């Protein structure tokens, strides 16, 4: 499964890089995160990175396993 460069860079972040990455990303988008919410936003970004990593790993395993060549199943809530 091919990932775009931005997604790959996000998934490759180390734990200690998430806080500065989050602050820089917010600043680049002209978002002001107050000091009282920044830790929570950083925790959420860290969780998102972990979840995205898990999903990408699962898709890569599926792509190389019994379902190779088949498109991934679309999420249906």
N, C-alpha and C positions, 0 to 999 in steps of 0.2 A: 504494500500500500504506500503510495507516494504522499508525502506531506509537503505543504508549502513551507517556505523558509521561515515565515513568522511563527507558524505552529511548531515547527521543529525546534526553533530557538526557545519558545515558551516551555516545551516539554523537557528541554535539556537544562533548564535552570536548576541550580543547586538550591537547597533550602535557604542558605544564607544570602542568596541573590534575589529572592522573591521580594523582600521589602524594598530595596532600592529600585528594582524593576517596576514594581507597582507604583511607587511615587513618581518615577520618571514617565511612565506610561500615562498616568493621570495628568501630569504637567504638560505633556505633549498634546493632550486633548483639551487643554484649558479647563480641567476639572480641579476644583479646590476641595481637598479632603481635610477636614478639620482634625486636629491632633486627637480628639476623643474618638473619632470613628476610624482613623487610619489603621490601628491594630486589627480591628474587626475586618476591614476590607482586605488587609494582608492575609489574615487567616482564611478568608473566603477564596482568595486567589490561590493560596497554597492548596486548599481542598480541590479547587477546580483543576489545578495542574495534576494532582494525584488521580482524580477521576478520569481526566482526559487521557492520561498515560495508561490507565487500566483499560479504557475502551479501545485505544489504539492497539494495545497489545493483544486484546481479544480479537480484534479485526484481523490483525496480522496472522494470528494463529489459525483463524478460520480460513483466511486466504491461502495458507499453505497446507491446510488439512483436507478433510473429505469434501469440503465445499469449494475447493479451488475453482476459480473461473466463474462462480456464481456471484451476483451482486449481494452485498450485505443486506440483511432484512431491514426494512424501514421500521422505525419505532412507531408503534401504534399505542397511544395511551388508553 
